[in-house]
Amino acid sequence: MPVFWKKVFLWGGVAFLIYFVAFRPDGAAQVCRSVGGGLMAMAQGMGDFLTGLTT
């Protein structure tokens, strides 16, 4: 993919993110909570796995 299109998609994503946060702050907060919860679950699973390896 040419560099031009990468920049177009990047700036389009940034513009959409700003629009989403500005006009749907509750929805944006819920997305952040969901993503954070998923990351925490993955980190917990990795910690459980590593604990299982050492015991």
Backbone as a chain_set.jsonl record, in Angstrom:
{"seq": "MPVFWKKVFLWGGVAFLIYFVAFRPDGAAQVCRSVGGGLMAMAQGMGDFLTGLTT", "coords": {"N": [[0.851, -1.175, 0.0], [0.632, 2.158, -0.896], [2.373, 4.955, 0.604], [0.868, 7.272, 0.74], [-1.84, 6.418, 0.951], [-1.766, 5.124, 3.389], [-1.372, 7.284, 5.101], [-3.758, 8.661, 4.619], [-5.681, 6.845, 5.634], [-4.819, 6.733, 8.304], [-5.158, 9.433, 9.217], [-7.871, 9.634, 8.735], [-8.827, 7.756, 10.57], [-8.044, 8.989, 12.964], [-9.593, 11.317, 12.82], [-12.161, 10.171, 12.922], [-12.056, 9.051, 15.492], [-11.845, 11.36, 17.115], [-14.299, 12.566, 16.452], [-16.068, 10.584, 17.387], [-15.542, 10.575, 20.164], [-16.234, 13.206, 20.758], [-18.969, 13.468, 20.061], [-20.252, 11.198, 21.008], [-19.677, 10.571, 23.858], [-20.375, 8.814, 25.963], [-20.603, 6.344, 24.682], [-17.974, 6.106, 23.728], [-16.603, 5.937, 26.14], [-17.59, 3.504, 27.077], [-16.543, 1.752, 25.154], [-13.815, 2.034, 25.728], [-13.785, 0.996, 28.339], [-14.504, -1.661, 27.785], [-12.389, -2.534, 26.129], [-10.258, -2.174, 27.916], [-11.032, -4.0, 29.919], [-10.829, -6.39, 28.491], [-8.061, -6.433, 27.941], [-7.096, -6.603, 30.557], [-8.092, -9.121, 31.266], [-6.628, -10.732, 29.514], [-4.037, -10.246, 30.473], [-4.293, -11.289, 33.049], [-4.745, -13.983, 32.43], [-2.266, -14.596, 31.214], [-0.596, -14.226, 33.405], [-1.579, -16.254, 35.098], [-0.862, -18.473, 33.555], [1.973, -18.283, 33.538], [2.437, -18.539, 36.27], [1.538, -21.13, 36.626], [3.536, -22.489, 35.242], [5.745, -22.218, 36.872], [5.148, -23.501, 39.218]], "CA": [[0.0, 0.0, 0.0], [1.45, 3.372, -0.94], [2.442, 5.766, 1.818], [-0.238, 8.23, 0.703], [-3.066, 5.801, 1.459], [-1.575, 4.888, 4.825], [-1.617, 8.563, 5.771], [-5.188, 8.955, 4.507], [-6.393, 6.003, 6.594], [-4.429, 7.146, 9.648], [-5.84, 10.681, 9.558], [-9.301, 9.331, 8.784], [-9.073, 7.106, 11.858], [-7.924, 10.004, 14.014], [-10.776, 12.174, 12.725], [-13.3, 9.404, 13.423], [-11.9, 8.939, 16.938], [-12.209, 12.657, 17.699], [-15.745, 12.714, 16.26], [-16.734, 9.625, 18.27], [-15.408, 11.05, 21.543], [-16.931, 14.487, 20.913], [-20.421, 13.38, 19.918], [-20.774, 10.027, 21.718], [-18.721, 10.311, 24.935], [-20.752, 7.62, 26.726], [-20.222, 5.191, 23.869], [-16.514, 6.026, 23.712], [-16.184, 5.453, 27.457], [-17.912, 2.077, 27.151], [-15.553, 1.052, 24.333], [-12.561, 2.013, 26.496], [-13.957, 0.033, 29.432], [-14.499, -3.011, 27.223], [-11.024, -2.838, 25.7], [-9.464, -2.316, 29.142], [-11.398, -5.263, 30.55], [-10.24, -7.469, 27.694], [-6.615, -6.44, 28.181], [-6.878, -7.108, 31.916], [-8.342, -10.561, 31.245], [-5.479, -11.368, 28.86], [-2.905, -10.161, 31.394], [-4.558, -12.251, 34.123], [-4.508, -15.309, 31.864], [-0.823, -14.772, 31.05], [-0.044, -14.399, 34.755], [-1.936, -17.599, 35.553], [-0.049, -19.414, 32.792], [3.35, -18.245, 34.032], [2.417, -19.102, 37.614], [1.423, -22.576, 36.456], [4.813, -23.029, 34.787], [6.754, -22.181, 37.926], [4.766, -24.303, 40.387]], "C": [[0.896, 1.237, 0.0], [1.344, 4.184, 0.353], [1.278, 6.747, 1.882], [-1.493, 7.635, 1.319], [-2.956, 5.474, 2.937], [-1.851, 6.166, 5.611], [-3.097, 8.918, 5.741], [-5.967, 8.149, 5.536], [-6.06, 6.381, 8.031], [-5.181, 8.408, 10.064], [-7.351, 10.503, 9.576], [-9.678, 8.672, 10.095], [-9.006, 8.088, 13.011], [-9.15, 10.918, 14.008], [-12.01, 11.453, 13.256], [-13.238, 9.284, 14.936], [-12.302, 10.24, 17.632], [-13.716, 12.882, 17.597], [-16.508, 11.833, 17.241], [-16.691, 10.103, 19.716], [-16.214, 12.333, 21.752], [-18.448, 14.33, 20.923], [-21.044, 12.181, 20.609], [-19.843, 9.677, 22.882], [-19.074, 9.077, 25.762], [-20.368, 6.351, 25.977], [-18.718, 5.0, 23.838], [-15.988, 5.502, 25.045], [-16.457, 3.957, 27.595], [-16.931, 1.249, 26.321], [-14.235, 0.952, 25.089], [-12.647, 1.034, 27.658], [-13.875, -1.398, 28.913], [-13.096, -3.432, 26.801], [-10.129, -3.041, 26.916], [-9.758, -3.617, 29.858], [-10.817, -6.454, 29.81], [-8.739, -7.576, 27.901], [-6.287, -6.976, 29.571], [-7.091, -8.619, 31.975], [-7.179, -11.299, 30.588], [-4.264, -11.356, 29.778], [-3.074, -11.153, 32.542], [-4.301, -13.674, 33.637], [-3.023, -15.59, 31.684], [-0.161, -14.974, 32.405], [-0.355, -15.774, 35.311], [-1.097, -18.654, 34.848], [1.377, -19.457, 33.326], [3.445, -18.793, 35.451], [2.336, -20.617, 37.547], [2.726, -23.21, 35.998], [5.822, -23.135, 35.923], [6.377, -23.016, 39.138], [4.599, -25.742, 40.008]], "O": [[1.815, 1.34, 0.812], [0.357, 4.102, 1.084], [0.759, 7.024, 2.964], [-2.147, 8.288, 2.132], [-3.948, 5.54, 3.663], [-2.49, 6.129, 6.663], [-3.635, 9.422, 6.727], [-6.818, 8.697, 6.236], [-6.939, 6.35, 8.893], [-5.774, 8.45, 11.141], [-8.04, 11.159, 10.357], [-10.719, 8.98, 10.674], [-9.819, 8.026, 13.933], [-9.682, 11.254, 15.066], [-12.819, 12.052, 13.964], [-14.266, 9.403, 15.603], [-13.023, 10.215, 18.629], [-14.34, 13.34, 18.554], [-17.478, 12.276, 17.856], [-17.701, 10.042, 20.418], [-16.812, 12.522, 22.811], [-19.135, 14.985, 21.706], [-22.262, 12.146, 20.783], [-19.27, 8.587, 22.893], [-18.179, 8.364, 26.218], [-19.867, 5.398, 26.573], [-18.23, 3.872, 23.913], [-15.041, 4.716, 25.079], [-15.648, 3.226, 28.166], [-16.53, 0.163, 26.74], [-13.603, -0.105, 25.091], [-11.685, 0.316, 27.934], [-13.245, -2.251, 29.538], [-12.666, -4.551, 27.081], [-9.329, -3.976, 26.948], [-8.843, -4.274, 30.354], [-10.365, -7.417, 30.43], [-8.202, -8.676, 28.023], [-5.318, -7.715, 29.745], [-6.35, -9.321, 32.663], [-6.784, -12.37, 31.049], [-3.537, -12.347, 29.856], [-2.107, -11.788, 32.961], [-3.707, -14.479, 34.354], [-2.564, -16.696, 31.968], [0.737, -15.805, 32.539], [0.505, -16.401, 35.93], [-0.666, -19.624, 35.472], [1.93, -20.535, 33.544], [4.431, -19.444, 35.798], [2.991, -21.312, 38.324], [2.995, -24.364, 36.333], [6.657, -24.039, 35.935], [7.216, -23.224, 40.015], [4.278, -26.571, 40.86]]}, "num_chains": 1, "name": "protein.A"}
